[in-house]
Amino acid sequence: MKRITDMEPRISRRRLLGGVATLAVAGGMGWYAAGRGVFDDRRGAPFAPWTALRGERGRGLIELVRAAVLAASPHNTQPWLFELHEDRIDVFSDPSRSLGDMDPFGREMHIGLGCAIENLALAAGSMGWTPRVELGAGRLPLFEAQPSRGAGSAAAPPIRVATVRLEPGGAESPLARAIAERHTNRGPYGAQRVPAAALRELSSLNEDRASLEVVWLERPDQRELFAAHTLRATEIIARDASMIEDSDAWFRLTPEAVRTHRDGLTYDVMGLGPLLTTAVKLLPRPSPERMHDDWLRVTRDVHLAGDPITGVIVARDRYDLGATLRAGRLWQRMQLWATARGIAMQPLSQVPEVIDRERQLGRAPAMERSFADALRLGDWQPTMAFRLGHAVRAGVPGLRRAAEDVIRAS
Ligand SMILES: Cc1cc2nc3c(=O)[nH]c(=O)nc-3n(C[C@H](O)[C@H](O)[C@H](O)COP(=O)(O)O)c2cc1C
């Protein structure tokens, strides 16, 4: 029979080895999890622009660019460049930041540019200037270019789309205070509906009634038709290899991609909630097909679940440059107004995207006709579709390049 003292060291050794193994696995998992960005806390340089904006007088024109870079843009492409002059800022599109076949005419790109122009103009008011915004005219440059796959290649030079002249004076807008608080919210929204009075106020932010209109889908039958078309459009996109490839190019799913690019979409902004966000970060990167299948599921089960109030910004001509930039200014203003009142918003752009794609490929405009007939839009053309509501979880800041990175030498 073995004495207790003989056994002791062996048990201890086994325990010790077990402990070491557990630590090694936990340490390895921790290292792996850290490498996948599980512990990233949305601080660091790619998020610094959200706290860099002071909006005080006397900080120079770069402060206006700090406001502009916090604007919304499709897939967070940040397709902007700014040229600073003594009394004006010229705003350029950066065609190398095109979404390719997801946005073949650059329509969404120019909505994003309009969003940046709006932030810039609002911040100018707070900082003691009266902004005079001059927008480019004509048709969208990429529309004129008869795009094919890869339109907006890196070789295409920046194009000036607007000039914001700055004169002394300035009236502060309460909307300017929401610039650094606004985030697209892709999570679930609660059952409480945004009251009709708020929808009317949002519509009243539209200063260009001749070329733009906000259509609200308040009745259940209208919302159902909107949801059916959005799901159908999502399916079409998820089966279009070229669209999903161009979309996928803007996903930043590793800490390294986040650090290097400071643009595009991360797991954190997808509104999945803390547990699911951690889980997806630990999994290997999904294929573009898998990613877009999941997007279809989330569109159905989260974005359109609970029958949210939806809306559409419609244009007389959705390929008119000025109207598209103004649609962007309106969209940004609506989000800022909503942010100040605790209302969440999320674009659901699939229908307008499929309409562009049909036109690019020379197909019959099936989606355009069906959507316009179903929602009785007449001659108005959808350019920005979205939902709004009271979010269950707060939206989170996305990646941003610094103002200094988007200033062009004049
Ligand atoms: C023209 C345009 C289209 C967009 N379409 C979608 C969309 O279909 N789905 C979505 O979740 N977000 C959409 N967005 C939101 C952007 O992805 C978002 O603005 C960007 O990632 C930056 O994040 P932020 O708005 O939280 O700052 C769109 C934004 C713009 C300007």
The ligand as a Tripos MOL2 file, in Angstrom:
@<TRIPOS>MOLECULE
LIG
   31    33     1     0     0
SMALL
NO_CHARGES

@<TRIPOS>ATOM
      1 C1        -26.1820   56.7650  -49.2780 C.3       1 LIG1
      2 C2        -26.0700   55.8900  -48.0690 C.ar      1 LIG1
      3 C3        -26.5540   54.6010  -48.1020 C.ar      1 LIG1
      4 C4        -26.4880   53.7770  -46.9700 C.ar      1 LIG1
      5 N1        -27.0530   52.5330  -46.9950 N.ar      1 LIG1
      6 C5        -27.0400   51.7660  -45.8840 C.ar      1 LIG1
      7 C6        -27.7340   50.5230  -45.8410 C.ar      1 LIG1
      8 O1        -28.3380   50.1010  -46.8200 O.2       1 LIG1
      9 N2        -27.7190   49.8210  -44.6980 N.ar      1 LIG1
     10 C7        -27.0770   50.2680  -43.5770 C.ar      1 LIG1
     11 O2        -27.0980   49.5880  -42.5600 O.2       1 LIG1
     12 N3        -26.4130   51.4530  -43.5770 N.ar      1 LIG1
     13 C8        -26.4000   52.2130  -44.6810 C.ar      1 LIG1
     14 N4        -25.7890   53.4380  -44.6790 N.ar      1 LIG1
     15 C9        -25.1220   53.9210  -43.4620 C.3       1 LIG1
     16 C10       -23.6210   53.8810  -43.5850 C.3       1 LIG1
     17 O3        -23.1560   52.5470  -43.6290 O.3       1 LIG1
     18 C11       -23.0080   54.6720  -42.4390 C.3       1 LIG1
     19 O4        -23.3380   56.0060  -42.5990 O.3       1 LIG1
     20 C12       -21.5130   54.5150  -42.3700 C.3       1 LIG1
     21 O5        -21.1480   53.2030  -42.0690 O.3       1 LIG1
     22 C13       -20.9150   55.4340  -41.3180 C.3       1 LIG1
     23 O6        -21.4460   55.1240  -40.0490 O.3       1 LIG1
     24 P1        -22.2260   56.1900  -39.1900 P.3       1 LIG1
     25 O7        -23.4090   56.6550  -40.0040 O.co2     1 LIG1
     26 O8        -22.6540   55.4500  -37.9700 O.co2     1 LIG1
     27 O9        -21.2840   57.3080  -38.8930 O.co2     1 LIG1
     28 C14       -25.8670   54.2720  -45.7960 C.ar      1 LIG1
     29 C15       -25.3730   55.5920  -45.7640 C.ar      1 LIG1
     30 C16       -25.4720   56.4060  -46.8890 C.ar      1 LIG1
     31 C17       -24.9610   57.8220  -46.8120 C.3       1 LIG1
@<TRIPOS>BOND
     1     1     2 1
     2     2     3 ar
     3     2    30 ar
     4     3     4 ar
     5     4     5 ar
     6     4    28 ar
     7     5     6 ar
     8     6     7 ar
     9     6    13 1
    10     7     8 2
    11     7     9 ar
    12     9    10 ar
    13    10    11 2
    14    10    12 ar
    15    12    13 ar
    16    13    14 ar
    17    14    15 1
    18    14    28 ar
    19    15    16 1
    20    16    17 1
    21    16    18 1
    22    18    19 1
    23    18    20 1
    24    20    21 1
    25    20    22 1
    26    22    23 1
    27    23    24 1
    28    24    25 2
    29    24    26 1
    30    24    27 1
    31    28    29 ar
    32    29    30 ar
    33    30    31 1
@<TRIPOS>SUBSTRUCTURE
     1 LIG1         1 GROUP 0 **** ****
